[in-house]
Amino acid sequence: MYVREYLDFIADVHGMKDRKAAVQKAIEQVGLTPESNKKIGQLSKGYKQRVGLAAALIHDPEVLILDEPTTGLDPNQIIEIREVMRQLGKNKTVLFSSHILQEVEAILQQSNHHQ
């Protein structure tokens, strides 16, 4: 299944009226634009994580709950996902879990540094 096709399906499940706009906004929010026309199975672990994040954001929830959002990502992808979480945290409540204390500290320090 293609990224846009999957996100359109998720938007439909949520009863979104302007699904095309909702899909585009979610893709842009998570930095998925360069890979948005590919099949999900062709994507790296990092971009697959972003697809899941886009699906969770498609209906613009007030609270976002993420479980181990950086697990299995390479160092560059971890930095990018942290930045996405920080940006989302400006307008939403973002709860995340991690068993890696350094990860929690890094996200908290990054968020406090940019305030």
N, C-alpha and C positions, 0 to 999 in steps of 0.2 A: 504494500500500500504506500502511496506517495504521502509526503509530509502534509501538503495542503489538503489532500483528500481526507486524511485522517483528522486533521484539525477541523475541517468542514463538518465531518461526521460528529465530532464532539460538540461543536457549536449547535448542530441540529438537535442533539440529545438534550442540550440545555435550553432549547426553544429560542435561540437567538434570532432576532428579526433580520438584522443585516449581517449575515454570516460571513460574507466576503470581507467586510471591514473588520469584523472581530478577529478573523483569522490573520489578516494582515497586521493588525495591531499586536497580537500575541507574538507573531513571528519577529516583528521589529523589537519588541520588549526584551526578548531573550537572545537576540543576536543570531537568529537562525536564517536570516535572509540569504546568505550565500548557498545554503544547502536546501532551501525551501522547495525546490522542484525535483528533488531526488527521492528515491524510495527509502523508507526508514531503514530497511535492512542493509543498505549501502553506507549508512552513516557510522561515524566513529562513536565510541562510548559517550564522549562529551556531547556530541550533537544529539544523540538519542536522549540524553538527560535533558537537553534543552527542549526537545519535542514534548517530553513529559511535563516539563515546566510550562510550556506554552499551552498544553491541554488543560492544566490546572488553572491557568490565568484567563482562559478564553471567555468565561462568563463574568470576569471582573469581580472576583470575590473580595470581601473586606479583609479576610484572614487567610493567610497561606501557610499551610503546615508542610514542612519538608523533612523527610527522613533521610539522613546521610546524603545530602545533596551533592557532595564532592567525591564520594567513594568511587574508586576506580578511574579517576580522571588523572591526566598528566598535569604537571605543575602549571603550565600555561592555562589549561582549561580550568583548573582550580581557581586561579586568579580571576579569570573571566566570570565564572559562576558567582564568586564572592561579590564581584562588582554588580552583577545582575541583582543579587539579593539585596545589596546595599541600596541600589536604585529603587527597587520595589518597596523597601522599608521606609522610604520617604512618604509614601502614600497609603501603605497597607501595613497591617500587623503581620510580621513574618516570624513564625515559630519554626525552629529547626532543631533537629537532634543530631548529635555526633558523639561517638565514643572517644574521639580524639580531642583532648583538651586543647592542644595547640591550634586546632582548626577553629574552635569556639573563640579562643583568645584572639586569633587573627581577624575573625569577622567582627568581633566587638571592637578591637583596636581600630580597624579600618573605618567602622561606622562612627566611632567617637572622633577620629581624626578629621573626618569630613563634615562634622557638624558645625 
